[in-house]
């Protein structure tokens, strides 16, 4: 632990405020391996200290431990030679090790400070802008887990962005397959695929790889569909991921309510079947519209009007854009409308995550 702490401190001293240095270290596999190994030791030590004492622990310890796990994951994230369950450096570290640590910290947080936050939110800020629609549910057995997911914050950013003011981290989400009961059901299904559909993928090393790796430690996808108009997107995907996840690339701009081949409501039934386990991530900003309503809201309301399509989806990641003038977000919906919509969907039993 002392050696690991010294390695991390040296890294912070050398590169902590130097983005050029951080970029340079990415080209040195052994340096990244050493730093990842140090982060793993430190993060695991903090986790053991938290769990082993069986007494109250400060929130800062959870945040620190999670951030160390994120550091280790980031050091290995850009490697494109293998999938997340194989060592890629001279050090005995795997990407799945850090994903597991992240999930452990997030589960501890969700069950402790996150639960208190959610209870206070529900008590003091009741729903005021709940949408007036019926929520189609694909699998009634999943509804019990909608209230056990990661907390939803008023900022509609995830735990790390909200609590630690970090740059966007795609890690702190509790996927549905994190629950043993769900995994048991899916593993016993004689038919059906497990499919990730990423609309607005924005490059493989953004959301697609994070989601594929995050699910791999629980129950990996069998297929993936990447919807992105960038023609060079397929070439950036490592062959190991192509092989393992049977990735399909659709180089098109997703559309809403156009009744064309690119309309998401026409596209989804062609990609998946009812017996498949389907995770949809939808985030297409800036979407060519700097103002007004955005496609995410259009998708959501169209899904509610078309239950035959909505019930193809088991789990949804979506960013509901809202107006925030200080960041030059000039959209039609308010922050509170977006927040209450996510809360309402979860209350109705939908497995939905506020992205990112």
C-alpha positions in Angstrom: 0.0 0.0 0.0 2.8 2.4 0.8 4.5 1.7 -2.6 1.2 2.2 -4.4 0.6 5.5 -2.6 4.0 6.7 -3.5 3.4 5.8 -7.2 0.1 7.7 -7.3 1.6 10.7 -5.4 4.5 10.8 -7.9 2.0 10.8 -10.8 0.1 13.6 -9.3 3.2 15.6 -8.6 4.4 15.2 -12.2 1.3 15.2 -14.2 -1.6 16.2 -11.9 -1.9 19.7 -13.4 -0.2 19.0 -16.7 -2.5 17.8 -19.4 0.5 17.4 -21.8 2.2 15.1 -19.3 -1.0 13.1 -18.9 -1.3 12.7 -22.7 2.3 11.6 -22.9 2.0 8.9 -20.4 -0.7 7.3 -22.5 1.9 6.3 -25.0 3.9 4.3 -22.4 2.3 1.0 -21.6 4.5 0.1 -18.6 3.9 3.5 -17.0 0.2 3.1 -17.3 0.4 -0.5 -16.0 2.3 0.6 -12.9 -0.1 3.4 -12.2 -3.1 1.2 -12.8 -1.7 -1.4 -10.4 -1.1 1.2 -7.8 -4.6 2.5 -8.2 -6.0 -1.0 -7.8 -4.1 -1.7 -4.6 -5.1 1.7 -3.1 -8.7 1.4 -4.2 -9.0 -2.2 -2.9 -7.4 -1.2 0.4 -10.0 1.6 0.9 -12.8 -0.8 0.1 -11.5 -3.3 2.6 -11.2 -0.6 5.2 -14.8 0.6 4.6 -16.4 -2.9 4.6 -14.3 -4.6 7.2 -14.9 -2.1 10.0 -18.7 -2.5 9.9 -19.3 1.0 11.1 -20.1 4.4 9.6 -17.7 5.8 7.1 -17.3 9.2 5.5 -18.7 9.9 2.1 -15.3 11.3 1.0 -13.8 7.8 1.5 -16.3 6.3 -1.0 -15.6 9.1 -3.5 -11.8 8.8 -3.1 -11.9 5.0 -3.6 -14.1 5.2 -6.6 -11.9 7.9 -8.2 -8.9 5.6 -7.7 -10.7 2.8 -9.4 -11.6 5.2 -12.2 -8.0 6.2 -12.6 -6.9 2.6 -13.0 -9.7 2.0 -15.5 -8.8 5.1 -17.5 -5.2 3.9 -17.7 -6.3 0.8 -19.5 -9.4 2.1 -21.4 -7.6 3.2 -24.5 -5.9 -0.1 -25.2 -7.5 -1.7 -28.2 -5.8 -5.1 -28.4 -8.1 -7.1 -26.1 -11.4 -7.1 -24.3 -11.8 -6.2 -20.6 -11.1 -9.6 -19.1 -7.5 -10.1 -20.2 -4.2 -8.5 -18.8 -2.6 -6.1 -21.2 0.5 -5.0 -19.4 3.4 -6.7 -17.5 1.4 -5.9 -14.3 -1.4 -8.3 -13.3 -4.2 -5.9 -13.9 -7.3 -6.3 -16.0 -10.0 -3.7 -17.0 -12.6 -5.9 -15.3 -10.8 -5.5 -12.0 -11.4 -1.7 -12.0 -15.0 -2.0 -13.2 -15.6 -4.4 -10.3 -14.2 -1.9 -7.8 -16.2 0.9 -9.3 -19.4 -1.1 -9.0 -18.6 -2.1 -5.4 -18.1 1.5 -4.4 -21.2 2.7 -6.2 -23.3 0.0 -4.6 -22.0 1.0 -1.1 -22.8 4.6 -1.9 -26.2 3.9 -3.4 -27.2 1.9 -0.3 -25.9 4.5 2.2 -25.5 8.2 1.3 -27.4 7.8 -2.0 -30.4 6.3 -0.3 -30.5 9.2 2.2 -30.3 11.7 -0.7 -33.1 10.0 -2.6 -35.3 9.9 0.5 -34.7 13.6 1.1 -35.4 14.5 -2.5 -38.7 12.6 -2.5 -39.7 14.1 0.9 -38.8 17.7 0.3 -39.2 18.0 -3.5 -42.2 16.0 -4.6 -43.0 15.6 -8.3 -44.3 18.8 -9.8 -43.8 18.3 -13.5 -44.5 14.6 -13.9 -45.5 13.8 -17.5 -49.1 12.7 -18.1 -48.6 9.4 -19.9 -48.8 5.7 -19.2 -45.4 4.0 -19.1 -45.3 0.7 -21.1 -43.3 -1.9 -19.2 -41.7 -4.8 -21.1 -40.9 -7.1 -18.2 -42.9 -6.7 -15.0 -40.3 -8.6 -13.1 -37.8 -5.8 -13.6 -40.0 -3.1 -12.0 -38.8 -3.9 -8.4 -35.3 -2.8 -9.4 -36.2 0.6 -10.7 -35.8 2.1 -7.2 -32.5 0.3 -6.5 -30.5 2.0 -9.3 -28.0 4.8 -8.8 -29.5 8.0 -7.5 -30.8 10.7 -9.8 -29.5 14.2 -9.0 -31.1 17.5 -9.6 -28.2 18.3 -12.0 -29.1 15.1 -14.0 -25.4 14.2 -13.9 -24.0 11.0 -12.5 -22.5 10.5 -9.1 -18.9 11.4 -9.9 -19.9 14.6 -11.8 -22.3 15.6 -9.1 -20.3 14.8 -5.9 -16.6 15.1 -7.1 -17.1 17.7 -9.8 -15.0 15.6 -12.2 -15.2 15.6 -15.9 -17.8 13.3 -17.3 -17.4 9.7 -16.2 -19.5 7.1 -17.9 -18.8 4.6 -15.1 -21.1 5.2 -12.1 -24.3 3.4 -13.3 -25.9 0.3 -11.8 -27.0 -1.8 -14.8 -30.0 -4.1 -14.5 -27.8 -7.1 -14.9 -25.9 -6.1 -11.7 -28.8 -7.8 -9.8 -28.3 -11.5 -9.3 -32.0 -12.2 -9.8 -32.0 -10.6 -13.3 -28.8 -12.5 -14.3 -30.3 -15.8 -13.3 -33.4 -15.1 -15.4 -31.4 -14.1 -18.5 -28.9 -16.9 -18.2 -31.8 -19.5 -18.1 -33.5 -18.1 -21.2 -33.2 -20.7 -24.0 -33.5 -18.1 -26.7 -32.9 -14.4 -27.1 -29.8 -12.2 -27.4 -28.4 -9.5 -25.1 -28.2 -6.5 -27.4 -26.7 -3.0 -26.8 -28.0 -0.3 -29.2 -26.0 2.9 -29.0 -27.6 5.7 -30.9 -25.2 8.6 -30.9 -22.2 6.5 -30.1 -19.7 9.4 -30.8 -16.7 7.2 -31.3 -16.0 3.7 -29.9 -13.9 4.8 -26.9 -16.7 7.0 -25.6 -20.0 5.4 -24.5 -19.8 2.1 -26.5 -16.7 0.8 -24.9 -17.7 2.0 -21.4 -21.1 0.3 -21.7 -19.7 -2.9 -23.1 -17.0 -3.2 -20.4 -19.4 -2.3 -17.6 -21.8 -5.1 -18.5 -19.0 -7.6 -19.2 -18.3 -8.0 -15.5 -21.9 -9.0 -14.8 -23.3 -10.5 -18.0 -21.8 -9.5 -21.3 -23.8 -8.5 -24.3 -23.9 -11.0 -27.2 -24.5 -8.3 -29.9 -24.1 -4.6 -30.3 -25.4 -2.0 -32.7 -23.6 1.3 -33.2 -25.5 4.1 -34.9 -23.2 6.9 -35.9 -22.9 8.8 -39.2 -19.1 9.0 -38.9 -17.8 6.9 -41.8 -14.5 6.1 -40.1 -16.2 4.7 -37.0 -15.9 1.0 -37.8 -12.2 1.2 -38.3 -11.6 2.5 -34.7 -13.2 -0.6 -33.1 -10.7 -3.3 -32.0 -11.1 -6.6 -33.7 -11.5 -8.4 -30.4 -14.6 -6.4 -29.6 -16.0 -6.9 -33.1 -15.6 -10.6 -32.7 -16.9 -10.9 -29.1 -19.9 -8.6 -29.5 -20.9 -9.2 -33.2 -21.0 -5.4 -33.7 -23.2 -4.0 -36.4 -22.5 -0.5 -37.7 -25.3 1.7 -39.0 -23.8 4.9 -40.6 -26.8 7.1 -40.4 -28.4 10.1 -38.6 -31.1 8.8 -36.4 -34.5 10.6 -36.9 -37.6 10.9 -34.8 -41.2 11.0 -36.1 -40.2 11.1 -39.8 -41.5 7.6 -40.7 -38.4 7.0 -42.8 -35.9 4.1 -42.6 -33.8 6.2 -40.2 -36.8 6.8 -37.8 -35.8 5.1 -34.5 -39.4 3.7 -34.1 -39.1 1.9 -37.4 -35.5 1.0 -36.9 -35.8 -0.8 -33.5 -38.2 -3.5 -34.6 -35.8 -4.4 -37.4 -32.9 -4.7 -35.0 -34.3 -6.7 -32.1 -37.1 -9.1 -31.1 -39.3 -9.2 -28.0 -37.3 -12.2 -26.6 -34.1 -10.2 -26.7 -32.7 -8.4 -23.7 -32.2 -4.8 -25.1 -30.3 -1.9 -23.7 -30.8 1.4 -25.6 -28.5 4.4 -25.1 -29.8 7.5 -26.9 -27.9 10.8 -26.9 -27.5 12.6 -30.2 -26.6 16.2 -29.1 -26.0 18.7 -30.5 -28.4 17.3 -33.0 -28.1 20.4 -35.2 -30.5 22.2 -32.9 -28.9 24.6 -30.4 -32.3 25.7 -29.2 -35.7 24.4 -28.5 -36.8 20.8 -28.1 -34.3 18.0 -28.8 -34.6 14.5 -30.2 -34.3 12.8 -26.8 -37.6 14.2 -25.7 -39.2 13.3 -29.0 -38.0 9.8 -28.7 -39.3 9.4 -25.2 -42.8 10.7 -26.0 -43.0 8.7 -29.2 -42.1 5.6 -27.3 -44.8 6.2 -24.8 -47.3 6.5 -27.7 -46.1 3.3 -29.3 -46.0 0.6 -26.6 -45.3 -2.1 -29.3 -41.8 -0.4 -29.7 -41.3 0.7 -26.1 -41.8 -2.9 -24.9 -38.8 -4.0 -26.9 -36.5 -2.1 -24.5 -35.5 -3.5 -21.2 -33.2 -0.6 -20.1 -32.8 2.9 -21.3 -29.9 5.4 -21.0 -31.1 8.9 -22.1 -29.9 12.5 -21.7 -33.0 14.8 -21.5 -31.6 18.2 -22.5 -32.9 21.2 -20.6 -32.5 24.9 -20.6 -29.5 26.2 -18.7 -28.5 29.7 -20.0 -25.2 29.9 -18.1 -24.0 27.0 -20.2 -25.8 28.3 -23.3 -28.2 25.5 -23.2 -31.4 27.1 -24.6 -33.8 24.3 -24.8 -37.6 24.1 -24.5 -37.8 22.0 -21.3 -36.6 23.0 -17.8 -34.2 21.3 -15.5 -37.1 20.3 -13.2 -39.2 18.9 -16.0 -36.2 16.7 -17.0 -35.6 15.6 -13.4 -39.2 14.8 -12.7 -39.6 12.9 -15.9 -36.7 10.5 -15.0 -38.1 10.2 -11.4 -41.6 9.5 -12.8 -40.4 6.8 -15.2 -38.6 5.0 -12.3 -41.6 5.3 -10.1 -43.7 3.6 -12.8 -41.2 0.8 -12.9 -39.1 1.7 -15.9 -35.4 0.9 -15.8 -34.0 4.3 -16.9 -30.7 6.1 -16.3 -30.0 9.8 -16.6 -27.1 10.0 -19.1 -24.3 10.9 -18.7 
